[in-house]
Each structure stands twice: as structure tokens, then as C-alpha cells.
């Protein structure tokens, strides 16, 4: 069995080598992402794994089918880079890794929230200028005095709620499918609108779907408490970025933590030092002191990387040997 991993980072290569030695399955790793220009690398391979944020070219699906490929695996929980309809039409089974390390993202969401609430970026910049004064601009709230809203209470959202609860905060949750485990630390609201009206900080933990595209928009921001915070470590398309900028400009929101951006695929994960980014909306975000942006790295821990690589390779092996996988995206 011969597998190929596209978009492989150095840290993933080590995990792939360990898995390959353990299973006896040959794994080729390449740094390029899967495109029509790199499709020739699939020749002679039985399985294909990718790690990329942008949508796959529609021509790739029939091309892979013609090459005898039966599956596509992503080394991520999100699978919005795939066109599931086209995959099905071309006989391609899609797998993801739904739970690789919920703690990684939950810990990051809480850490970044604390940094935003305590004005750490502003304090650092002041200190660099030798401004050591105590001013109202760096006066902060205590988490235990806040209501925290968790939107999406699966594994990641539930753990995020538990961590915030450890500070003594009151936790509210909203999910189309509430679960009893989450109820131990949070109170569910009947609607998303009810949650955003009550809480001081909102942390998003839901997958990207057609139904929640730009779910956080001008209308929803208008219903939030003045001076609240938005944390998005989920998917960029859930937030209408231009409407978010308006909410920040009007001081409806006090700040936003964004580990993901709806048009990030053109620059994440790339080293663009010295290069101009021709995205006016993104540049407006970067110019703001009340925005803390990170390049989709909330997941990025040693444990998560190992689980993502091994989980996706294992799912690919399962499909090629038995025709099914518990990680298949239906």
C-alpha cells in the first residue's frame, strides 16, 4: 500500500514516519498542496491525504477517480475544503479527524481570551516605549465577574466552558444538539440571540456549514452587549468580517480574537515576510489594536499533530483495506 501526504509540514513528517514503520505502509510526504498541477504525484499511489484550507479544484475529483483513487483524507477536523457532492459523484470517500485534541483548541481560546481581556498587547507596546503608567486604557475585568457564551458545545466547546468555569465565570451555551455532559458546567439558552444578549464574551466552536455562513453578522452583533468580546477559533466563514469591523469601529465590541479568517487560504500557512497582502479587509483587521489575529494555530500542539497524522493515515488504511472508516464524512 502506497500513500501520499500533500502539504506536509516538517512536524508532520516525523509522525508519518513513525506510523509508517509501525504499520509497514509506505507513506510519501510532499510539501506541495494538492492541485491540478501537482496531481501527477498521485500516480502509483493508493491513497491521498491533504492538509490545506482552500477549496479543491472541481476538476480534481474526476481526475482522481480516473486514476483509481477511492478516498480523500484531510488531516483536520474541518472538511469545508471538499465538495462532498462532487466527491460522492466520483466515488470518493471523504474522511476527517473529528477529535484529535480538543484541549489544544480549548486552551488556546481561553489563553487568547485572557490576553485580550487583560490588554496584554497594549501593555507590551506601552512597556516597549517605557510607558509604565497605570491608565484606564489597561484597566481590565476579572473573568469571574463575566458571563461567557459558548456557541457549539461539542468536545472543544465543552472543554472551553469547563476551563472558563474554573475561573468562577458563569457559562452559557447554545447548540442545536445540547448534551448532558456540557450541562454540568453551563446553562443552555433556547436561542443564539438569547445567549448573545446576556454574555460578555462569546467563544465560537462549530463547524462551517451552509446554514451558518456569516451567522455572526450585523444583525447579530447589534444584539450583543456593548463592550463584549468575540473569540473565533472555529471557521472564518462563520463571521462576516466586514460587519465585525463595523461592530469594532462603533465600540459595540471591545475586541476580537480571530484564529481563523474567511479568506485565509491565500496566506495561511505561508511565510510572506516582506510581501504585501492584497486583501483590504484583512489589512483593516491587522491595523486595529482591538484585534488579536493568529494564523489558524489554535490546534498546533505536539499531541494534536500526532493525532491528526495518525488518525488520517489510519482512516485511509481502513478504507483501502475494508472499504469503510469510522472517520468517514457522510
Secondary structure, 3 states (H helix, E strand, C coil): CEEEECCCCHHHHHHHHHHHHHHCCEEEECCCCCCCCCHHHHCCCCEEEECCCCCCCCHHHHHHHHCCCCEEEECCCCCCCCCHHHHHHCCCEEECCCCCCHHHHHHHHHHHHHHHHCCHHHHHHHHHCCCCCCCHHHCCCCHHHCEEEEECCCHHHHHHHHHHHCCCCEEEEECCCCCHHHHCCCEECCCHHHHHHHCCEEEECCCCCCCCCCCECHHHHHHCCCCEEEEECCCHHHECHHHHHHHHHCCCEEEEEECCCCCHHHCCCCCCCCCCCCCHHHHHHHCCCCEEECCCCCCCCHHHHHHHHHHHHHHHHHHHHHCCCCCECC
